[in-house]
Amino acid sequence: MPEAVDSLEILVLVDNATDTLSSTPAHVESEGAGLMRRGVRTMGGKCLCCAAHGLSCLITVERGGVRRAMLFDTGPEEYAFERNVTRLAADLAPVEAIMLSHGHWDHAGAMLLALTMIRGRNGGREILFDAHPDMFRSRAVKMPNGQLRQMEDIPSIEDLTAFGAKVVSSSEPHGLLDGRVHVSGEIPRVTDYERGYPGQVRRTLDGEGWEPDELLLDERWLGVHVRGKGLVVLSACSHAGIVNVLHHARQSFPDVPLYAILGGLHLSGANEAVIPQTVADLRQFDLNTIAAGHCTGWRAMTALASAFGDGILAPTAVGKRYSF
């Protein structure tokens, strides 16, 4: 069980949406409100972050007055990551580790720059890079006409190491930040409708062909137990299905109530067909916050808003800060 922390802060560095104007719950600070808090009194384009198809979060946990920090993914490319980190005045110096949620380019495209920026602020210290061994396989999606649309590979272990990462690769559950953060193992598939990423394939180990890879077993979720609240779960894309993710979280820590989820629910594209079942099954977890974004899709977001309302749904956007 992850050791309970006194507080958790999640700053969204990269997301598909930008939204400085919408009202937010008390525990969520918008990008615009963050600018005001930092003393910016003149609003203009030079202040703003940019949206990009991907996700990156700066996670800070505090226990006994000691703060520890890590990155959860880095988004799709360097421009958005560097721009947003700079304009949010996000402090990367304390970052001790990077967890990559799964082996897709929109979560790893800025990884080498992130390592460079962190080590430029921490005196050049090595950074733990938490991975699953299957993340490094080349991937593609089979199109309706039978052709393959190949995905950009994530950085190799060799490149990560050259940029100052200590790569630790495991398919088993384990802790980060001395047990303050839990990284799941492979997610069991228990629902009959959450089928992963339709059409995805990966390179065979011999590099000569392709094999089915719709289940994306390298995907992991991250959990933080916040004292007095419960388990906050980050699921970057939920290719396993967010209901499967939450079943696994509940099974992993049956004595800790589920409190919040944050990330992409991947209910867009072919997975729009399972929006009704997903929204209906989410009710059983009695969540306080659903911070959906990235690949969730507007149809699913509409369904979530209708089912849960503003009191629970708090969509992600670049620059938003969630405090638990």
C-alpha positions in Angstrom: 0.0 0.0 0.0 1.4 3.5 -0.8 2.1 5.4 2.3 -0.5 8.1 3.0 0.7 11.6 2.1 -0.6 14.8 3.7 -1.3 16.5 0.3 -1.0 15.9 -3.4 -0.7 18.6 -6.1 -1.0 17.8 -9.8 0.0 20.6 -12.3 -1.0 19.8 -15.9 1.9 20.8 -18.1 0.5 19.4 -21.4 -3.0 18.6 -22.4 -5.3 18.7 -25.5 -7.2 21.7 -24.2 -6.6 25.2 -23.0 -9.2 26.9 -20.8 -8.4 30.0 -18.8 -12.0 31.2 -18.3 -14.2 28.4 -17.1 -15.0 28.3 -13.4 -13.5 25.5 -11.4 -14.1 23.7 -8.1 -12.3 25.1 -5.0 -9.6 22.4 -5.2 -8.7 23.3 -8.9 -6.9 26.4 -10.0 -7.1 27.5 -13.7 -4.2 28.7 -15.8 -5.5 32.2 -15.6 -6.0 32.1 -11.8 -2.4 30.8 -11.5 -1.1 33.7 -13.4 -2.9 36.1 -11.1 -1.5 34.3 -8.0 2.0 34.6 -9.4 1.6 38.4 -9.7 0.8 38.7 -13.5 -1.4 41.7 -13.8 -1.4 42.3 -17.6 -2.9 39.4 -19.6 -1.6 38.8 -23.1 -0.5 36.1 -25.5 3.0 36.0 -24.1 1.6 34.6 -20.9 -0.3 31.7 -22.3 0.4 28.0 -22.5 -0.4 26.0 -25.6 -2.5 22.9 -26.0 -1.2 19.8 -27.8 -2.4 16.2 -28.3 -0.8 14.5 -25.3 -0.4 14.6 -21.5 2.2 15.6 -19.0 1.7 16.3 -15.3 4.1 17.5 -12.5 3.2 15.6 -9.4 4.2 16.9 -5.9 3.4 15.0 -2.7 4.0 16.3 0.8 4.3 14.4 4.0 5.5 15.7 7.3 6.5 19.0 5.7 8.7 17.3 3.1 7.8 17.7 -0.5 8.8 15.2 -3.3 8.2 15.6 -7.0 8.1 13.5 -10.2 6.9 13.8 -13.8 4.0 11.7 -15.2 4.7 11.6 -19.0 6.0 14.6 -21.0 3.5 15.2 -23.9 4.1 14.8 -27.6 6.8 17.2 -28.5 9.4 19.6 -27.1 7.9 23.0 -28.0 4.7 22.5 -26.0 6.5 21.1 -23.0 9.2 23.8 -22.8 6.8 26.6 -23.5 4.3 25.5 -20.9 6.9 24.7 -18.2 8.4 28.1 -18.7 5.1 30.0 -18.8 3.7 28.2 -15.8 7.0 28.9 -13.9 7.0 25.2 -13.0 10.0 24.2 -10.9 11.6 21.1 -12.3 14.6 21.1 -10.0 13.0 18.9 -7.4 11.9 16.2 -9.9 13.4 12.9 -8.8 11.7 10.5 -11.3 9.8 10.3 -14.5 7.1 7.6 -15.0 6.1 6.9 -18.6 2.5 5.6 -18.5 2.7 3.6 -21.8 4.8 3.5 -24.9 3.0 6.1 -27.1 4.6 9.1 -28.7 2.1 11.6 -27.4 3.3 10.9 -23.9 7.0 10.6 -24.5 7.9 13.0 -27.4 9.5 15.5 -25.0 11.2 13.0 -22.8 14.8 13.9 -23.7 14.2 17.6 -23.4 12.5 17.0 -20.1 15.6 15.2 -18.8 17.8 18.0 -20.1 15.7 20.7 -18.4 15.5 18.8 -15.1 19.2 18.1 -14.9 20.0 21.6 -15.9 18.3 22.7 -12.7 19.3 19.9 -10.3 23.1 20.1 -10.8 23.2 17.3 -13.3 22.0 14.5 -11.1 20.7 11.3 -12.7 16.9 10.9 -12.9 15.0 7.7 -12.4 13.0 6.7 -15.5 10.3 4.2 -14.7 9.2 2.0 -17.6 7.6 -1.3 -18.6 9.8 -3.5 -20.9 7.2 -3.6 -23.7 7.1 0.2 -24.1 10.0 0.2 -26.4 8.4 -1.9 -29.1 7.6 -0.1 -32.4 3.8 0.3 -32.9 1.3 1.0 -35.7 -2.4 1.1 -36.3 -4.1 -0.9 -39.0 -6.3 1.3 -41.1 -9.6 0.3 -42.7 -7.9 -0.2 -46.0 -5.4 -2.6 -44.5 -2.4 -0.2 -44.5 -0.4 0.5 -41.4 0.0 4.0 -40.0 3.2 3.7 -38.0 3.7 5.6 -34.7 6.9 7.4 -33.8 8.9 5.3 -31.4 9.5 6.5 -27.9 13.2 7.3 -27.0 15.3 4.2 -26.6 16.9 3.0 -23.4 20.3 4.0 -24.9 19.1 7.6 -25.7 17.4 8.0 -22.3 20.6 6.8 -20.5 22.8 9.2 -22.6 20.5 12.1 -21.5 21.0 11.2 -17.8 18.2 8.7 -17.0 18.6 5.7 -14.9 16.1 3.4 -16.7 14.3 0.9 -14.4 12.0 -1.4 -16.3 9.4 -3.7 -14.6 6.0 -5.2 -15.3 5.3 -5.6 -11.6 3.7 -3.1 -9.1 6.2 -1.1 -7.2 6.6 2.2 -5.3 8.3 5.5 -6.2 9.5 8.4 -4.1 10.2 6.0 -1.2 6.7 4.5 -1.2 4.7 7.7 -1.5 3.6 6.9 -5.0 2.4 3.5 -6.3 3.0 2.3 -9.9 0.6 -0.4 -10.9 1.6 -3.6 -12.6 -0.2 -4.8 -15.7 -3.9 -4.1 -15.6 -6.3 -7.1 -15.6 -9.1 -6.9 -18.2 -12.3 -7.8 -16.5 -15.1 -5.9 -18.3 -16.5 -7.3 -21.5 -16.6 -4.0 -23.4 -13.3 -2.3 -22.8 -11.1 -3.8 -25.6 -8.1 -1.6 -25.7 -6.9 0.2 -28.8 -8.7 -1.3 -31.8 -6.4 -2.1 -34.7 -3.1 -1.5 -32.9 -0.1 -3.8 -33.7 3.5 -3.9 -32.7 6.7 -5.2 -34.1 7.5 -8.8 -33.4 10.6 -9.4 -31.3 12.6 -10.5 -34.4 11.8 -7.2 -36.0 10.5 -8.9 -39.2 6.8 -8.5 -38.9 3.8 -7.2 -36.8 1.6 -8.8 -34.2 -1.7 -7.7 -32.6 -1.3 -5.3 -29.6 -4.8 -4.0 -28.9 -4.5 -4.6 -25.2 -1.4 -2.4 -24.6 -0.3 -4.4 -21.6 2.6 -2.0 -20.9 0.1 0.6 -19.7 0.2 1.4 -16.0 -1.7 3.7 -13.6 -0.2 5.7 -10.8 -1.8 6.0 -7.4 -1.3 8.3 -4.4 -3.1 7.7 -1.1 -4.0 11.1 0.3 -4.7 11.1 4.1 -8.3 11.7 4.9 -9.5 11.4 1.3 -8.4 8.2 -0.4 -6.6 7.0 -3.5 -6.1 9.5 -6.4 -5.5 7.6 -9.6 -3.7 9.0 -12.7 -4.5 7.0 -15.9 -2.9 8.8 -18.9 -4.9 7.2 -21.7 -6.9 4.4 -20.1 -6.4 2.0 -23.0 -7.1 -0.7 -20.6 -10.5 1.0 -20.0 -11.0 3.3 -17.0 -13.4 0.9 -15.4 -10.8 -1.8 -15.6 -8.2 0.6 -14.1 -10.5 1.5 -11.2 -11.4 -2.2 -10.5 -7.6 -2.9 -10.4 -7.0 0.1 -8.1 -9.8 -1.1 -5.7 -8.5 -4.7 -5.8 -4.9 -3.5 -5.2 -5.9 -1.4 -2.1 -9.3 -2.6 -0.8 -8.9 -0.7 2.4 -8.4 2.7 0.7 -11.5 4.4 -0.8 -11.1 5.6 -4.4 -11.2 9.4 -4.4 -10.4 10.8 -7.8 -9.2 10.0 -11.3 -7.2 12.2 -13.6 -6.1 11.7 -17.2 -7.4 10.6 -20.6 -10.2 8.1 -20.7 -9.8 7.3 -24.5 -13.5 7.3 -25.2 -13.0 8.9 -28.6 -12.8 7.3 -32.1 -13.8 3.7 -32.1 -14.3 3.7 -28.3 -17.1 6.2 -28.5 -19.3 3.1 -28.8 -18.6 2.2 -25.2 -19.4 5.6 -23.7 -22.8 4.6 -22.2 -21.4 1.5 -20.5 -18.4 3.3 -19.2 -20.3 6.3 -17.7 -22.8 3.9 -16.1 -20.1 1.7 -14.5 -18.2 4.7 -13.2 -21.0 5.4 -10.8 -20.1 2.4 -8.6 -16.8 3.9 -7.6 -18.4 6.9 -5.9 -15.6 9.3 -7.0 -15.2 12.8 -5.6 -13.4 14.1 -8.7 -13.3 13.0 -12.4 -10.6 15.1 -14.0 -10.9 13.8 -17.6 -9.0 15.2 -20.5 -6.5 14.4 -23.3 -8.0 11.6 -25.3 -11.4 11.5 -23.6 -13.2 13.2 -26.5 -16.0 15.7 -26.4 -18.8 13.2 -26.7 -17.7 11.4 -23.6 -17.1 14.7 -21.8 -20.7 15.6 -22.6 -22.0 12.3 -21.3 -19.8 12.7 -18.1 -21.1 16.2 -17.5 -24.7 15.0 -17.9 -24.2 12.1 -15.5 -22.0 13.6 -12.8 -22.3 17.4 -13.1 -19.9 20.2 -12.1 -19.6 18.9 -8.6 -17.5 15.9 -9.7 -16.4 16.5 -13.3 -13.4 18.9 -13.5 -11.9 18.6 -17.0 -8.2 18.9 -17.4 -6.6 21.7 -19.4 -3.0 23.0 -19.6 -2.0 25.0 -16.6 -4.7 23.6 -14.3 -3.5 22.8 -10.7 -5.4 20.1 -8.7 -4.9 20.1 -5.0 -6.0 17.1 -2.9 
